[in-house]
């Protein structure tokens, strides 16, 4: 018996899941905002005036949206598509990976914010 997602009547394949297109759209829109805000902040920081730290919220929130949509797409690919007997294992591994990614994001945002005061 094959363990492909099509054999499971309660789960959709990741490519046809209703959340796939909104997550992909969010990921690419947030990535465009992140790149544009980093370019804009780079241009502003090149002058004599200092950039107000509140402007860093734009790339921070955009990068969080990129991570969140990436994690959501990973969930669809790894957990939703997993067979029923392997789903618990996939959820545990996915949870650890998601916590690690969000922890690295949080650490980098905190370090960036703290470096502004130095």
ABEGO torsion letter per residue (X at the ends): XBABAAABAABBBAAABAAAAAAAAAAAAAAAAAAAAAAAAAAAAABABBBBAAAAAAAAAAAAAAAAAAAAAAAAAAAAABBAAAAAAAAAAAAAAAAAAAAAAAAAAAAAAAAAAX
